């Protein structure tokens, strides 16, 4: 399995659409893990999705992502965990432990005010992290499916 994390320095990059680097975690079925850094090299959404598919990515963990790009990536069979924040090591540990759905790893604005309970702009709306129901994930059809979060198996 290959997991891609959109990164900037030692943290998840804020916006995947403009991110330049990916950390690829590759498991060999045992406890071993290979880490590789790659550059995206393009900001064109269709090319980004294709690049992930060509790298054999199964899971993408990222910060904010545009809906068209998220849908494009998911349509290629890649599971997307959007609107995640934290250091690389925190996020890897949270993914392994099934804690990626914790508010501690949600981008600001993805908890509380996006729930539609407030007044004014955005009333009645829910952010895509909640629509995706993390720990739910976006399926290949862009629909929501439950995740077992059994680590990297």
FIKOLZA-1660 file (N, C-alpha, C; in steps of 0.1 Angstrom, whole numbers, plus 5000, padded with zeros to 4 digits):
% residues 153
   i   px   py   pz ch aa at
   1 5008 4988 5000  A  X  N
   1 5000 5000 5000  A  X CA
   1 5009 5012 5000  A  X  C
   2 5005 5022 4992  A  X  N
   2 5012 5035 4992  A  X CA
   2 5003 5046 4997  A  X  C
   3 5008 5053 5007  A  X  N
   3 5001 5065 5013  A  X CA
   3 5009 5077 5010  A  X  C
   4 5002 5087 5004  A  X  N
   4 5008 5100 5001  A  X CA
   4 5004 5111 5011  A  X  C
   5 5013 5118 5017  A  X  N
   5 5010 5129 5025  A  X CA
   5 5015 5142 5018  A  X  C
   6 5007 5151 5017  A  X  N
   6 5010 5164 5011  A  X CA
   6 5017 5172 5022  A  X  C
   7 5030 5176 5020  A  X  N
   7 5038 5182 5031  A  X CA
   7 5044 5195 5027  A  X  C
   8 5047 5203 5037  A  X  N
   8 5055 5215 5036  A  X CA
   8 5064 5214 5049  A  X  C
   9 5077 5213 5047  A  X  N
   9 5086 5212 5058  A  X CA
   9 5083 5199 5066  A  X  C
  10 5079 5200 5079  A  X  N
  10 5076 5188 5087  A  X CA
  10 5061 5187 5090  A  X  C
  11 5053 5194 5082  A  X  N
  11 5038 5194 5085  A  X CA
  11 5031 5191 5072  A  X  C
  12 5018 5188 5074  A  X  N
  12 5009 5186 5063  A  X CA
  12 5007 5200 5056  A  X  C
  13 5008 5201 5043  A  X  N
  13 5007 5214 5036  A  X CA
  13 4993 5219 5038  A  X  C
  14 4991 5232 5038  A  X  N
  14 4978 5238 5041  A  X CA
  14 4969 5236 5029  A  X  C
  15 4973 5237 5017  A  X  N
  15 4964 5235 5005  A  X CA
  15 4971 5226 4995  A  X  C
  16 4964 5214 4993  A  X  N
  16 4970 5204 4984  A  X CA
  16 4971 5209 4970  A  X  C
  17 4961 5217 4965  A  X  N
  17 4961 5222 4951  A  X CA
  17 4974 5230 4948  A  X  C
  18 4981 5236 4958  A  X  N
  18 4993 5243 4955  A  X CA
  18 5006 5236 4961  A  X  C
  19 5004 5225 4967  A  X  N
  19 5015 5218 4974  A  X CA
  19 5025 5213 4964  A  X  C
  20 5038 5213 4968  A  X  N
  20 5049 5210 4959  A  X CA
  20 5054 5196 4962  A  X  C
  21 5054 5192 4975  A  X  N
  21 5060 5179 4979  A  X CA
  21 5050 5169 4984  A  X  C
  22 5053 5156 4981  A  X  N
  22 5046 5145 4987  A  X CA
  22 5056 5136 4994  A  X  C
  23 5052 5131 5006  A  X  N
  23 5059 5121 5013  A  X CA
  23 5051 5108 5010  A  X  C
  24 5058 5098 5004  A  X  N
  24 5052 5086 5000  A  X CA
  24 5056 5075 5011  A  X  C
  25 5046 5069 5017  A  X  N
  25 5049 5058 5027  A  X CA
  25 5045 5045 5020  A  X  C
  26 5054 5036 5019  A  X  N
  26 5052 5024 5012  A  X CA
  26 5054 5012 5022  A  X  C
  27 5044 5004 5023  A  X  N
  27 5045 4993 5033  A  X CA
  27 5047 4980 5024  A  X  C
  28 5054 4971 5030  A  X  N
  28 5057 4958 5024  A  X CA
  28 5049 4947 5029  A  X  C
  29 5039 4949 5037  A  X  N
  29 5031 4939 5043  A  X CA
  29 5036 4935 5057  A  X  C
  30 5048 4939 5061  A  X  N
  30 5053 4936 5074  A  X CA
  30 5053 4950 5081  A  X  C
  31 5061 4951 5092  A  X  N
  31 5061 4964 5099  A  X CA
  31 5071 4973 5092  A  X  C
  32 5077 4969 5081  A  X  N
  32 5087 4978 5074  A  X CA
  32 5079 4989 5066  A  X  C
  33 5086 5000 5065  A  X  N
  33 5080 5011 5058  A  X CA
  33 5091 5019 5051  A  X  C
  34 5089 5021 5038  A  X  N
  34 5098 5029 5030  A  X CA
  34 5093 5043 5028  A  X  C
  35 5101 5053 5029  A  X  N
  35 5097 5067 5028  A  X CA
  35 5104 5073 5016  A  X  C
  36 5096 5080 5007  A  X  N
  36 5102 5086 4995  A  X CA
  36 5096 5100 4994  A  X  C
  37 5104 5110 4991  A  X  N
  37 5099 5123 4988  A  X CA
  37 5098 5125 4973  A  X  C
  38 5087 5131 4968  A  X  N
  38 5086 5134 4954  A  X CA
  38 5080 5148 4953  A  X  C
  39 5084 5154 4941  A  X  N
  39 5078 5168 4938  A  X CA
  39 5066 5166 4929  A  X  C
  40 5056 5174 4931  A  X  N
  40 5044 5173 4922  A  X CA
  40 5047 5178 4908  A  X  C
  41 5054 5190 4907  A  X  N
  41 5058 5195 4894  A  X CA
  41 5047 5201 4886  A  X  C
  42 5034 5201 4890  A  X  N
  42 5023 5207 4883  A  X CA
  42 5013 5212 4892  A  X  C
  43 5006 5222 4888  A  X  N
  43 4995 5227 4896  A  X CA
  43 4981 5224 4888  A  X  C
  44 4982 5219 4876  A  X  N
  44 4970 5215 4869  A  X CA
  44 4963 5204 4876  A  X  C
  45 4951 5206 4880  A  X  N
  45 4943 5195 4887  A  X CA
  45 4943 5181 4881  A  X  C
  46 4941 5181 4868  A  X  N
  46 4940 5168 4861  A  X CA
  46 4954 5161 4861  A  X  C
  47 4964 5169 4860  A  X  N
  47 4978 5163 4860  A  X CA
  47 4981 5158 4874  A  X  C
  48 4977 5165 4884  A  X  N
  48 4980 5161 4898  A  X CA
  48 4973 5148 4901  A  X  C
  49 4961 5146 4897  A  X  N
  49 4954 5134 4899  A  X CA
  49 4961 5122 4891  A  X  C
  50 4964 5125 4879  A  X  N
  50 4971 5115 4871  A  X CA
  50 4985 5111 4877  A  X  C
  51 4992 5121 4882  A  X  N
  51 5005 5119 4888  A  X CA
  51 5004 5110 4900  A  X  C
  52 4994 5112 4908  A  X  N
  52 4991 5103 4920  A  X CA
  52 4989 5088 4915  A  X  C
  53 4980 5087 4905  A  X  N
  53 4977 5074 4900  A  X CA
  53 4990 5067 4894  A  X  C
  54 4998 5074 4887  A  X  N
  54 5010 5069 4881  A  X CA
  54 5020 5064 4892  A  X  C
  55 5019 5071 4903  A  X  N
  55 5028 5067 4914  A  X CA
  55 5023 5055 4922  A  X  C
  56 5011 5051 4919  A  X  N
  56 5005 5039 4925  A  X CA
  56 5000 5042 4939  A  X  C
  57 4996 5055 4941  A  X  N
  57 4991 5059 4954  A  X CA
  57 4977 5053 4957  A  X  C
  58 4975 5048 4969  A  X  N
  58 4962 5042 4974  A  X CA
  58 4954 5052 4982  A  X  C
  59 4962 5060 4990  A  X  N
  59 4956 5069 5000  A  X CA
  59 4963 5083 4999  A  X  C
  60 4955 5094 4999  A  X  N
  60 4961 5107 5000  A  X CA
  60 4956 5113 5013  A  X  C
  61 4965 5118 5021  A  X  N
  61 4962 5126 5033  A  X CA
  61 4967 5140 5031  A  X  C
  62 4958 5150 5031  A  X  N
  62 4962 5164 5028  A  X CA
  62 4954 5174 5036  A  X  C
  63 4958 5186 5034  A  X  N
  63 4951 5198 5040  A  X CA
  63 4939 5201 5031  A  X  C
  64 4936 5214 5030  A  X  N
  64 4925 5218 5021  A  X CA
  64 4927 5214 5007  A  X  C
  65 4916 5210 5000  A  X  N
  65 4917 5206 4986  A  X CA
  65 4904 5210 4980  A  X  C
  66 4905 5215 4967  A  X  N
  66 4893 5219 4960  A  X CA
  66 4885 5207 4957  A  X  C
  67 4872 5209 4956  A  X  N
  67 4862 5198 4954  A  X CA
  67 4865 5192 4941  A  X  C
  68 4867 5199 4930  A  X  N
  68 4870 5192 4917  A  X CA
  68 4882 5183 4917  A  X  C
  69 4893 5188 4924  A  X  N
  69 4905 5180 4925  A  X CA
  69 4902 5167 4934  A  X  C
  70 4896 5169 4945  A  X  N
  70 4893 5158 4954  A  X CA
  70 4884 5147 4946  A  X  C
  71 4874 5152 4939  A  X  N
  71 4866 5143 4931  A  X CA
  71 4874 5136 4920  A  X  C
  72 4882 5143 4914  A  X  N
  72 4891 5137 4903  A  X CA
  72 4900 5126 4909  A  X  C
  73 4906 5129 4920  A  X  N
  73 4915 5119 4926  A  X CA
  73 4907 5107 4931  A  X  C
  74 4896 5109 4937  A  X  N
  74 4888 5098 4942  A  X CA
  74 4883 5090 4930  A  X  C
  75 4880 5096 4919  A  X  N
  75 4875 5088 4907  A  X CA
  75 4885 5079 4902  A  X  C
  76 4898 5081 4906  A  X  N
  76 4909 5072 4901  A  X CA
  76 4911 5061 4911  A  X  C
  77 4902 5060 4921  A  X  N
  77 4903 5049 4931  A  X CA
  77 4912 5052 4943  A  X  C
  78 4916 5064 4944  A  X  N
  78 4925 5069 4955  A  X CA
  78 4916 5074 4967  A  X  C
  79 4918 5069 4979  A  X  N
  79 4910 5073 4990  A  X CA
  79 4916 5087 4995  A  X  C
  80 4908 5097 4997  A  X  N
  80 4912 5110 5001  A  X CA
  80 4908 5113 5015  A  X  C
  81 4917 5117 5023  A  X  N
  81 4914 5122 5037  A  X CA
  81 4917 5137 5037  A  X  C
  82 4907 5146 5034  A  X  N
  82 4910 5160 5033  A  X CA
  82 4909 5168 5046  A  X  C
  83 4914 5180 5046  A  X  N
  83 4913 5190 5056  A  X CA
  83 4920 5185 5069  A  X  C
  84 4931 5179 5068  A  X  N
  84 4939 5174 5079  A  X CA
  84 4950 5183 5082  A  X  C
  85 4954 5185 5094  A  X  N
  85 4965 5193 5098  A  X CA
  85 4973 5186 5109  A  X  C
  86 4986 5190 5110  A  X  N
  86 4995 5184 5120  A  X CA
  86 5009 5182 5114  A  X  C
  87 5018 5177 5123  A  X  N
  87 5031 5174 5118  A  X CA
  87 5030 5160 5111  A  X  C
  88 5040 5158 5102  A  X  N
  88 5040 5145 5095  A  X CA
  88 5040 5133 5104  A  X  C
  89 5048 5133 5115  A  X  N
  89 5049 5122 5124  A  X CA
  89 5036 5120 5132  A  X  C
  90 5029 5131 5136  A  X  N
  90 5017 5131 5143  A  X CA
  90 5006 5124 5134  A  X  C
  91 5006 5128 5121  A  X  N
  91 4995 5123 5112  A  X CA
  91 4998 5109 5109  A  X  C
  92 5010 5105 5107  A  X  N
  92 5013 5091 5104  A  X CA
  92 5009 5082 5116  A  X  C
  93 5012 5087 5128  A  X  N
  93 5008 5079 5140  A  X CA
  93 4993 5079 5142  A  X  C
  94 4986 5090 5139  A  X  N
  94 4972 5091 5140  A  X CA
  94 4965 5081 5130  A  X  C
  95 4971 5081 5118  A  X  N
  95 4965 5072 5108  A  X CA
  95 4967 5057 5112  A  X  C
  96 4978 5053 5117  A  X  N
  96 4981 5040 5122  A  X CA
  96 4972 5036 5133  A  X  C
  97 4969 5046 5142  A  X  N
  97 4962 5043 5154  A  X CA
  97 4946 5045 5152  A  X  C
  98 4942 5049 5141  A  X  N
  98 4928 5052 5138  A  X CA
  98 4923 5065 5145  A  X  C
  99 4932 5074 5147  A  X  N
  99 4928 5087 5154  A  X CA
  99 4927 5099 5144  A  X  C
 100 4928 5096 5131  A  X  N
 100 4928 5108 5122  A  X CA
 100 4916 5116 5122  A  X  C
 101 4905 5110 5127  A  X  N
 101 4892 5118 5128  A  X CA
 101 4892 5127 5140  A  X  C
 102 4902 5127 5148  A  X  N
 102 4902 5136 5160  A  X CA
 102 4902 5150 5156  A  X  C
 103 4895 5159 5164  A  X  N
 103 4895 5173 5162  A  X CA
 103 4909 5179 5162  A  X  C
 104 4918 5172 5169  A  X  N
 104 4932 5177 5170  A  X CA
 104 4938 5178 5156  A  X  C
 105 4933 5170 5147  A  X  N
 105 4939 5170 5133  A  X CA
 105 4931 5176 5123  A  X  C
 106 4920 5183 5127  A  X  N
 106 4911 5190 5117  A  X CA
 106 4916 5204 5115  A  X  C
 107 4916 5209 5103  A  X  N
 107 4920 5222 5100  A  X CA
 107 4910 5232 5107  A  X  C
 108 4915 5244 5110  A  X  N
 108 4906 5254 5116  A  X CA
 108 4894 5257 5107  A  X  C
 109 4883 5258 5114  A  X  N
 109 4871 5260 5106  A  X CA
 109 4863 5247 5102  A  X  C
 110 4870 5236 5104  A  X  N
 110 4863 5223 5101  A  X CA
 110 4856 5217 5113  A  X  C
 111 4857 5223 5124  A  X  N
 111 4850 5218 5136  A  X CA
 111 4842 5230 5141  A  X  C
 112 4830 5228 5146  A  X  N
 112 4822 5238 5152  A  X CA
 112 4814 5246 5143  A  X  C
 113 4820 5257 5137  A  X  N
 113 4813 5266 5129  A  X CA
 113 4808 5261 5116  A  X  C
 114 4813 5250 5111  A  X  N
 114 4808 5244 5099  A  X CA
 114 4796 5235 5101  A  X  C
 115 4792 5233 5113  A  X  N
 115 4781 5224 5116  A  X CA
 115 4767 5230 5113  A  X  C
 116 4767 5242 5108  A  X  N
 116 4754 5248 5105  A  X CA
 116 4746 5253 5116  A  X  C
 117 4752 5254 5128  A  X  N
 117 4744 5258 5140  A  X CA
 117 4746 5273 5143  A  X  C
 118 4754 5279 5135  A  X  N
 118 4756 5294 5137  A  X CA
 118 4747 5303 5129  A  X  C
 119 4749 5315 5130  A  X  N
 119 4741 5325 5123  A  X CA
 119 4750 5331 5112  A  X  C
 120 4743 5337 5102  A  X  N
 120 4750 5344 5092  A  X CA
 120 4755 5335 5081  A  X  C
 121 4765 5339 5074  A  X  N
 121 4770 5332 5062  A  X CA
 121 4774 5317 5066  A  X  C
 122 4770 5308 5058  A  X  N
 122 4774 5294 5060  A  X CA
 122 4764 5287 5069  A  X  C
 123 4753 5294 5073  A  X  N
 123 4743 5288 5081  A  X CA
 123 4737 5276 5074  A  X  C
 124 4736 5265 5080  A  X  N
 124 4731 5253 5074  A  X CA
 124 4740 5245 5066  A  X  C
 125 4752 5250 5064  A  X  N
 125 4762 5243 5056  A  X CA
 125 4771 5234 5065  A  X  C
 126 4777 5224 5059  A  X  N
 126 4786 5216 5066  A  X CA
 126 4799 5215 5058  A  X  C
 127 4810 5216 5064  A  X  N
 127 4823 5215 5057  A  X CA
 127 4825 5201 5051  A  X  C
 128 4833 5200 5041  A  X  N
 128 4835 5187 5034  A  X CA
 128 4841 5176 5043  A  X  C
 129 4849 5181 5053  A  X  N
 129 4855 5171 5062  A  X CA
 129 4843 5164 5070  A  X  C
 130 4833 5171 5073  A  X  N
 130 4822 5165 5080  A  X CA
 130 4813 5158 5071  A  X  C
 131 4811 5163 5059  A  X  N
 131 4803 5156 5049  A  X CA
 131 4810 5143 5046  A  X  C
 132 4823 5143 5045  A  X  N
 132 4831 5131 5043  A  X CA
 132 4831 5122 5055  A  X  C
 133 4827 5129 5066  A  X  N
 133 4826 5122 5079  A  X CA
 133 4838 5115 5084  A  X  C
 134 4849 5122 5082  A  X  N
 134 4862 5116 5087  A  X CA
 134 4859 5109 5100  A  X  C
 135 4860 5096 5103  A  X  N
 135 4869 5087 5095  A  X CA
 135 4863 5081 5083  A  X  C
 136 4853 5087 5077  A  X  N
 136 4848 5082 5064  A  X CA
 136 4858 5087 5054  A  X  C
 137 4857 5082 5042  A  X  N
 137 4866 5086 5031  A  X CA
 137 4858 5087 5018  A  X  C
 138 4864 5095 5009  A  X  N
 138 4857 5096 4996  A  X CA
 138 4860 5084 4988  A  X  C
 139 4850 5078 4982  A  X  N
 139 4852 5066 4974  A  X CA
 139 4855 5069 4960  A  X  C
 140 4858 5060 4952  A  X  N
 140 4861 5062 4938  A  X CA
 140 4850 5069 4930  A  X  C
 141 4837 5068 4935  A  X  N
 141 4826 5074 4928  A  X CA
 141 4823 5088 4935  A  X  C
 142 4832 5092 4944  A  X  N
 142 4829 5105 4950  A  X CA
 142 4819 5104 4961  A  X  C
 143 4814 5092 4964  A  X  N
 143 4804 5090 4974  A  X CA
 143 4812 5087 4987  A  X  C
 144 4804 5087 4998  A  X  N
 144 4811 5085 5011  A  X CA
 144 4810 5070 5014  A  X  C
 145 4820 5064 5019  A  X  N
 145 4820 5051 5025  A  X CA
 145 4827 5050 5038  A  X  C
 146 4824 5041 5046  A  X  N
 146 4830 5040 5059  A  X CA
 146 4844 5034 5058  A  X  C
 147 4853 5039 5067  A  X  N
 147 4867 5034 5067  A  X CA
 147 4869 5025 5080  A  X  C
 148 4876 5015 5078  A  X  N
 148 4878 5006 5090  A  X CA
 148 4890 5011 5098  A  X  C
 149 4899 5020 5092  A  X  N
 149 4911 5025 5098  A  X CA
 149 4919 5014 5105  A  X  C
 150 4921 5004 5099  A  X  N
 150 4930 4993 5104  A  X CA
 150 4944 4995 5101  A  X  C
 151 4948 5007 5102  A  X  N
 151 4962 5010 5099  A  X CA
 151 4965 5009 5084  A  X  C
 152 4976 5003 5081  A  X  N
 152 4980 5002 5067  A  X CA
 152 4977 4989 5060  A  X  C
 153 4968 4981 5066  A  X  N
 153 4965 4968 5060  A  X CA
 153 4955 4970 5049  A  X  C
% end
